[in-house]
Amino acid sequence: MLRGKRRQHKPSSPSPARTQDTHGAQPLSADMESNITELQACLSQSPDLVTRRFPIRATGERAALIYLDSLSDKVAVNHDVLRPLMHETAADPQIENIVTVGRIKTVTDLYQIEKGVLQGGSVLFVENTGTAYLLDTHGWPQRAIEDPQLEASLKGAHQGFIETSSQNIALIRRYIQNREMKIIEIQVGERGLTTVSILYLADVANPEVLQELVDRIKQVDIDAILSTGELEEYIEDNPYSPFPQFTTTERPDSVASQILQGRLAVVVDKSPEVLIGPANFAMFFQSIDDYSIRWQVSSFIRLLRFGAFFVTIFLPAFYIAVISYNFEVIPLKLLLSVGQSRQGVPFPPIIEALIMELTLEMLKEAGIRLPAPIGQTVGIVGAIVIGQATVQAGVVSNIMVIVVSLTALSSFIIPNNDMSAAIRLIRFPMMLAAFVYGMLGVGIGMLVVLGHLIALESLGTPYFAPFSPLRFADMKDTLIRLPMWKMVNRPLSSRAIQRRKHGNNRGGNG
């Protein structure tokens, strides 16, 4: 049984303003003009709504095609729908045999037609029938596939996700061409329907974990999901934890790698990021480049990242504790140097550290918001100028500038932006604990963070695995990375029902 506790999302009582979005089925009339009038009333004040009436040449019946010009593919509408219906004859005058679009759905409900048109489809009404045809003519604006901005790779693929889920799924399918790759689609949102797709390997993924994820997504009650981050907050185990409980990526090769490990991928339409779960702590320190370089180099970089985790959280706190309380742990010569550096500084170490850390965060945020060429310049020049000016003005010491610089560099080493932001946030309460209790406060803070990581779960799966519970079999791809032919089993943290990987015949049992 899963240990995660799913939060219940109680649906609110419908208000008068929501009755239009939650009404039931409305059957079509045999009168075509009546159906057109009803649909136009539903989509009133939509200048991009196109209504085209014409006779079908093959049958002589009157018909009408309605679509949103801004969301439909005009080429498909003109060449695959209007042209064959208006100018061609057919031995079998069925609409399915005349229209040449890929998907045709027969509907008898006005609400389904409304949703289909709002999603970029076209609806074909035929006179004296109580049915309509929903045609797949989607053609909304979308950008080209580009190199991921946040997850640059030196030796990996240079393709990133875009804001269209069908394209993103196609990118993943290029890596996993297997019949066991399954997709579950769930519609989320009352006003803005968003398609959420769960991708997994049916013979590898754990069905209990899959059902848990499906249940959590189905319980989401919201007007619309606009980004992957919004969905993540609704389905994570502990919403009050600063640590991310799903890993997000813009890289299809990263998603394919995790699916092959037995995990689940959540593709949200209109978002260029994909959620992966269940996640564990070690996943946030792994990069796709780790598997494209020599395993010795990859292991060294892994250790560097885990070391950066401790430096980012504890270095400013350690500095404050040592300077304020436990200066006896510093060698005498270094203590004299630090004292000389702090001579004339009017603030205690905690204020000095907060000034520099908050200034660094503001510079980072300013560099993100500004245009790329200007932002990079502001980040580098601003840090140098402000650091030098504050030291010369006697506001902070030279050693504090060094501590803050090392902390910033350590946070940038971590490849996952969500984890990097989390540990940058944690360092502030750690600094306060060090100011109040000294090294004892640092030790207490470390135990609190460790205890929280041990208690945390992702989709009911231990978050701190393989460290707790201790699983030596998973250590081959955690702190270090052993050669690929040594890792013949899938990690236990993914809870895969099929442990052994196919195609691995070397290296024993793993």
N, C-alpha and C positions, 0 to 999 in steps of 0.2 A: 504493500500500500504506500501511496505517496504521503510524505510527511508534511508537505506544504499546506497551509491553510488558505483556501481561496476566499477572497473578500466577496461578499454578496453585494451586487449592485441592484438596489431596489428601484424598479421603474416608478417614476413620478406619475401622478395622476394627470391625464391629458387636459391641457388648458384649451380654451376656445381658439387660440392662435395656432394650435397644433393639429386641430381636427382635419385640416386640409391635407396634412402630410401623413396622417395615420388612418385615413378612411379605408373601408373595405373594398371589395371588388364591385365594379360598375359595369354590367354587361353592355356590349355594343348593340346598337339599333340596326335594323335592316336598312334604314334610311341613311345613305352615305353623307348627305349634307348635315344631318343631325349629328352624326359622329364628328364631322369636321368642326362644327360649331362648338361642340363640347370640348374638344381638344384645344381649339383656339382660345376658349374661355379659360381653360386651365393654364395655358401658356400666354396669357395676355401681356401686353406691354413688352413683347419680345420682337424687336424690329428685325432680328435675324431669322425669324420663323418664316419658312418658305412653303407655300401651298401651290401645287401645280396640278391642275385638272386636265385630263386628256382622255381620249378613247383608246382602248386596247385593240390593236389591229387584229390580233388573232381571234378575238371573240366578239368585238364590236361593243363591249360593255364600257360604261363610263367608269373612270377611276380617278383617284387623287393621290398624289405623293406629298407627304409633309415631312419636313426635316429642318433642323437648325443649321443654317449656312455656316456658322462659326465652328461647329463641331463635326461636320460631315465632310467626307472626301468628295469633292465636286466631280472629280474624274470618274469615280465609281458610280456616283449618282447618274451622271450623264451617259456614260458608255455601258454600264452594266445593268442599269434599271430603266431609264427613260428611253434610250435608243431601241433596245429589243422590244419593249412593250409598245412603242408607238410605230415602229417601222418594220417589224419582222413578223412572219407567220410561223406557226408550228403545227406539226401533225397532231400533237397532244397539247391542247390549249390550256394546260394547267400552269399556274403562275410559277410553280417550282421549276418547270421545264422551259420557261421563257427568260426569266431573270437569271443573270449569270453571276450574282454575288455568292460568296462562299457559304454564308449562313442565312437561312430563312426560317423564321419561327412564326407559326400560326397562333394568333392570340384572339381572345374574345373579351378581354377586360380592358377598359379604358385606362385604369391605373397602370397596368403593365406597359401599355403603349406610351403613356406619359414618361415613365421611367426610362424606357428604351430611347425615346427621342432626346431626353435630357442627357443621355449617355453617348450621344453621337449617332444613333441609328436612324433609319428612315422608316416611316410607316406607310404602307400602301392600302388604301381603302378601295373596295370594289362595290359598285352599286348593287343593291338588292341582296346583300349578304350580311350576315351577322358576325362575320369574322374579318380580321385584318392580317396583314403580313408585315412582320417586323424584320427589316433587312439590315444586315451588318454592313454599314457604310461609314464606320468610324474614321475620322480623319482630323482629330484635334491637333493643335500645334505641339511640337515636341522638338527638343534639341538633339544634336548628333551625339553619338557615343564618343566620350572623350576620356583622357587619362584622369584617374581619380585625383582630386585635389588634396585630400587629407591623408591618403595612404599611397604615397609615391613609392614606386618599386624600381630597384636598380636592374634586376634581372628577370622579373616577372612580367606578366602580360600588362599591356597599357590600355585596358578597357575598363570603364567604370559604368555603374548603373545610371539610368536616367529616370525621368518621372513617369514612365509608362510601364505598368507591371508586365504586360505581355512581352515587351522587349527585354525586360529584366529576366523573366523566366526563360526566354529564348537563349540569353547569354549563359544561364546556368545549365540549360539542357545541352549546350555545346560541349560542356565538360563531362556531364553524366548522361551518356546515351544508353540507358538501360530501362527495361520495361518495368522494373521495380520502383522507379521514380514516380511517386504519386503526388497529386496536388489536391488539396481540399480548399475550396473557395467559400468564404463567408462574407456576407454583406453587412457592413457596420455603418451606422448613422441613420438618423431619421430624416434629415433635410438634405444632406449631401451624402449620397450613398458612396461608400468607398469599398472597393473589393480588396479583401485581405486573403492572401493565398499562403497556405502552409505546404512547404515542399519537404519530402522525406523519402527515405528508402523503406518500402513496406516490409522487406525481409530483414531489415537491420534495426530500424528505430523501435523504441519501446512503446507498445500500444498504450500503456498507462500514462506515460508522459505525454503522448500525443493527445489522448482524450482530455487530460488536464488542461492542455493549452487550448484546445478547441472550446472547452466549456468556459474558460476565462474570457476568450474573445467574444463568444456569444452573449455573455453577460454584460458587455459594454453597452451602456445606454447613454448616447450622446447625439447631438445634432449632426456633427460631422467630424471625421478624423482627418486632420490637415497634414499631419506629419507622423513619422515613425515614432518620434519621441512621445507624442501624446498617447499612442497605443501602448507603449512600453509602461507608462505610469499606471495604466489601468490593469495590466496583467502581471506586474511584478509581485513577488512574494512580500517584500518589506518596502513600502513606499517611503519610509522615514530613514532609510539607510542612505548614506552618501555614495556608497559603492554601487556601480551599475550591475544589475542582475541579468541583463541580456547584453551580449556583445553586438555592436552594430558595425557594418562594413559597407563600403562602396565597391568592393572588388568581387566579381563573380567567381574568380578562382579561389578566393578565401571561403566563400559560401559553399562551393562544391567540395572543398576539402573537409569542411565541418559536417556536411551531409554524409559524406563517405565515412565519417567517424561515428555516425549514428545519431547526430543531433538534428534538430528541426530548424528550418529556415522560414521566416515570416516575411513575405513580400507585400508591402503596402502600396497600393496604386497611388500615384501622384507624389511619391517620395523616392528619392534616389538612394535610400539606405535600406538595408535588409537586417532584420533582427535574427539572432541565432541563440538558441537555447536548447537544453539547459547549459548555462555557462558556469565556469568555475574561475577562481582567482587567477590561476596560471595562464588562462587563455588570453588575458589582457596584456601579457608580456610577450606574446608570440607574434611574429610577423611572417607574411608569406615569403619574404626573402630568406628567412631562416632555413628554408628547404631548398633554396637554389644555390647556396654556398656550401663550402666545406663544413662538415659537422663540427670540427674543432673550433673554427671561427664562430660558427653559430652558437656553440656552447659558451664561448667567452662573452659574446654579446648578450646572451641570456643572463649570465651572472652579473654583467654590468647593469642590466635593467633592474634586476631585483635589488642590487645595491643602491641604485638610484631611488628606488621606492623608499628605502630607509633614510637616505640622505635628505630627500625632499621633506619628509614628515618630521624628522628628528633633529636635523642639523641646527636650524634656528633655535629650537627649544633647548638643545644641548648648550648652545652658546649663551643663552640667557641664564640657564641654570648655573653654568660654570662661573660666569662673570658676577652673578648676583649672590651666590651662596657657596659654591663648591670650587672656589678658585685654587684650593690646595692640590687639585688633581692636575693642574697645569705645571709643566716644568718651569723652573724659576726664570730662565732666560726668556722663554716665551711669555710668561706672565709680565715681565718688565716691558717687553715689546708691546703687549696688549694695553698695559696701563699707560704707556707713553702715547699710544694711538688714541686712547679715550680721554687724554688730558684736554680739558676745555669743553668736552661734550656736556651740555646742560641737562640732558635727559637720561633717565634710567634705561637699562638695556631693553626692556619691554617696549617702551615708547620708540626708542631708536629702531628696533626691529620692525615694529608695526608701520612706522613711516616708510621705511624702505620696501617692505613687502607689499604694502598697498600701492605705493608708487609703481612698483614693478607690474602689478596686476592692471593698473590703469594704462600703462604703456602698452602692455600686451593687448588689452581690449581696443585701444586706439589704433594699434597697428592692424587689427582685424577689420575694423570698420572703414578705414581709409582705403582708397584705391591701392592696388598692389604695389606699384612702383613707389608711391609716396609712403605707404604704410611701412614698407621695409626700411626706408630711410629714417622715418620717424622713430621706429623701434630701436634701431642701432644708435643713431645720433642722440636721440633723447636719453637713452640709458647712459651713454658716456657723459653727456653734458650735465645731466642732473646728478649723476654720481659724483663727478668731479666738483661740481658747485657745492653740493651738500657737505662734502668733506672739507673743502676750503672754508666754508662758512662756519664750520665747527658744529653742525647739526648732528652729524653721525661720524663714526670713526672709520678708518680705512679697513679695519678687520671686519666691520659690519658689512661693508660693500663686498668684501670677498665672500662672506657667508651667504649673502643674498644672491650673488652671482652663481655660486656653486649650486644653490638650491634651485635657481631658475634653470640652469643647464640640466640638472638631474630630472626635473619635471618634463623637459622637452625630449628626453631620451625614451620615455615610455611611449610605445607606438600607438596606444589607444587613447584618443582624446578624452573620452568620458572618465577613464581611470585617472588620467593625468589631472583633470579638473577636480576629481574627488580628493586626491591626496594633497593637492594644493589647498583645498578648503580645510582639510583635517589639521594642517600644520598650525592654523591659528588657535584653536583650543589647546593644542599641545604647547604652544608658546605661553598661553595664559597659565596652564598647569605648571610649567617650569618656573614662571615668575612667582607663583604662590608657594610651591613646595620644593623647588630646586630639582635635583636629580631624582628625588623621590616622586615628584610629580611627573617627570619624564617616564619613570618606570611604571607608575600607575596608568599613565596614558597609553603606554605600549601594551599593557595587559588588557585594557579596555578595548583597544583596537583589535587585538588578537582574539579576545573572547567574542567580539561582535562578528568577526570573520568566521569563526568556528560555528556560531549559531545561525549564520545566514544561510539561506537556501535559494535555489533557482529552479522553479518548477518542481519543488519538493525534493530536489537533489542537493546534497551537501555542497556548499559554495567553495569551501576551503579544501576540498579534495584535490590532490591526493595527500595533502599534509594532515588533514583531519576529516574523516578517518584516514589513517596512514595506509597508503597503498603503494608498495614498492614497485609493482608492475607498471604503474603510470609514471614513475619517476624518470623513465627513459626519454620523455619529451616534456620536461617541466623545467627544473633548474638548468639542466643541460639537454642537449639533443644528441642522442646516439645515432649511428648510421641508419638509414632508412630500412635496410634489410634486417636490422635488429628489432625493429618495431613491427612485429607480425600480428599483434593483437590490437583491437580497438581499445581506447581507454575505458576504464570502469566508470569514470565520471559521466560518460555519455549515456550509460545504462543501456547500451545496445544489446539486443537479444542475440545477435550473431557476433561473437567475439573475434574470431579469426578473420583477417583480411584475405581476400582471394589474391592469388598470384605471388604470394610470398613463400618461397620454399627454402630460404636460408635462415640461419641464425637460431635454430632451436625453437623452443616453445614460447619465448618472450616472457 
